[in-house]
Amino acid sequence: MSTISIEGMEFFAYHGCFAEEQIIGTKFSIDLFLEVDTSRAELSDDLKDTVNYQSVFELIKEEMKTKSKLLEHVGRRILDKIENSFPEVIKAKIKIRKLNPPLGGKIDFVSLKLEN
């Protein structure tokens, strides 16, 4: 069993409960960890025998374009799409950070960790 990680993906998106967040937008950072049986790819050296992380990145990029109020909703949508699109993924964990959230003070980020 292996863990494929895609970390530090950055997106500009329009998620948030405040109306201005959905208009002005902000930066988000995502880390994703996929538990996958990579034993075939280890022997074959063939991309079709593992998870193509370029395809995973494109899936996340598309999901980040859909506005949501809550990080929980964004995270669940992404995990559900990964589960439906990549049956070879046994387990997935995601961490989404909203950078510089508008909370009335200096805050680097708020984050959510979610797994299926």
C-alpha positions in Angstrom: 0.0 0.0 0.0 1.2 3.5 -0.8 0.3 7.1 -0.2 0.3 9.4 -3.2 0.3 13.0 -2.0 -0.3 16.2 -3.9 0.5 19.0 -1.6 0.5 22.8 -1.7 -2.0 23.1 -4.6 -3.1 26.8 -4.8 -6.3 28.1 -6.2 -8.1 31.4 -6.2 -11.8 30.8 -5.6 -15.0 32.3 -4.3 -15.9 30.2 -1.2 -17.2 31.7 2.0 -20.3 32.7 4.0 -19.8 36.4 3.6 -21.2 38.0 0.4 -18.0 39.8 -0.3 -16.0 36.5 -0.2 -18.2 35.2 -3.1 -17.6 38.4 -5.1 -13.9 39.2 -4.3 -12.6 35.7 -3.7 -9.4 34.6 -1.9 -6.6 32.1 -2.1 -6.9 28.5 -1.0 -4.3 25.8 -0.5 -5.1 22.1 -0.7 -3.1 19.0 0.3 -4.5 15.6 -0.8 -3.4 12.2 0.4 -4.5 9.1 -1.6 -4.1 5.6 -0.3 -3.5 3.3 -3.3 -2.2 -0.1 -4.1 0.7 0.7 -6.4 2.2 -2.8 -6.6 1.4 -3.2 -10.3 2.9 0.3 -11.2 6.0 -0.6 -9.1 6.6 -3.5 -11.5 5.3 -2.2 -14.8 6.5 1.5 -14.7 3.2 2.3 -16.5 1.0 5.3 -15.6 -2.2 3.3 -16.3 -1.4 1.1 -13.4 -1.6 3.9 -10.8 -3.4 7.1 -10.2 -2.5 9.9 -12.6 -2.1 12.9 -10.3 -2.4 15.3 -13.2 -6.0 14.1 -13.6 -6.6 14.4 -9.9 -5.3 18.0 -10.0 -7.6 18.8 -12.9 -10.6 17.4 -11.0 -9.8 19.5 -7.9 -9.2 22.6 -10.1 -12.7 22.2 -11.6 -14.4 21.6 -8.2 -12.7 24.8 -6.9 -14.6 26.8 -9.6 -18.0 25.9 -8.0 -18.8 28.4 -5.2 -19.6 27.1 -1.8 -20.2 28.7 1.5 -18.4 26.1 3.6 -15.0 24.4 3.3 -16.8 21.3 4.5 -19.0 21.3 1.3 -16.0 21.9 -1.0 -14.0 19.1 0.7 -16.9 16.6 0.5 -17.5 17.4 -3.2 -13.8 16.8 -4.0 -13.6 13.6 -2.1 -16.8 12.3 -3.6 -15.6 13.1 -7.2 -12.3 11.4 -6.4 -14.1 8.3 -5.2 -16.3 8.2 -8.3 -13.5 9.0 -10.7 -10.7 6.9 -9.4 -11.9 3.5 -8.1 -8.3 2.4 -7.4 -8.2 4.9 -4.5 -8.8 3.0 -1.3 -8.9 6.1 1.0 -8.5 9.8 0.5 -7.7 12.6 2.9 -7.9 16.3 2.1 -6.8 19.5 3.9 -8.2 22.8 2.6 -6.8 26.1 3.9 -8.5 29.4 3.3 -5.6 31.9 3.3 -6.0 35.3 5.0 -9.7 34.7 6.0 -11.7 37.9 6.8 -12.1 37.4 10.5 -11.2 40.9 11.7 -7.5 40.3 12.5 -4.3 38.8 11.3 -4.8 35.1 10.6 -2.6 33.0 8.3 -5.4 30.5 7.5 -8.3 28.5 8.6 -8.4 24.9 7.6 -10.5 21.7 7.3 -9.3 18.1 7.2 -11.7 15.6 5.8 -11.4 11.9 4.8 -13.5 9.3 3.2 
